[in-house]
Amino acid sequence: MRRSPTILPSVLLGSGFGGFIDGIVFHQILQWHHMVSSQGCCPTSGVAGLEDNTLADGIFHAVTWIVTVAGSFAAVRAWRRGELAPPWRAHVGGLIAGWGIFNLLDSANHFIFRLHHIRDDLGGPVGWDIGFLVFALGLLAIGGAMARAGKTTGDSPAQATVG
């Protein structure tokens, strides 16, 4: 007996992928911030501060990797229970919503914990933090709408099954 699809694996994978996008693009490629670059303990202007930030970034990447692996395990567990794969639109919507959830949680680092800002290299980084929060809400709205539409339209779950 086939059970209806779940998008939990998609959301977990999207959250993990969102963390990797943040870490790879903002931390490493653009070097706009690091995990604790706004803390007085760890200025990025010296080697000791960069070492502390690199360690914190590594822990952050390990956590995003664990979330991604959890999404993979959730997908396999669903398949083993006989659940159908979700329709593509619902899956992609779940990925986008998961990315939005990651960004929403990361916004707590900007506004509540003040660990870092999106652009620590600027004098007034709050505008970037607000833009990041708005982007997170947009991802949640778009991803949620796609996930709901994918479950209710002709995007058949049977088309997404692996045979």
Secondary structure, DSSP 8 states (H G I E B T S, - for coil): --B----HHHHHHHHHHHHHHIIIIIIIIS----TTTTSTT--TTSHHHHHHHHHHHHHHHHHHHHHHHHHHHHHHHHHHTTB----HHHHHHHHHHHHHHHHHHHHHHHHTS-S--TTTTSS-THHHHHHHHHHHHHHHHHHHHHHHHHHHSS--GGGG---
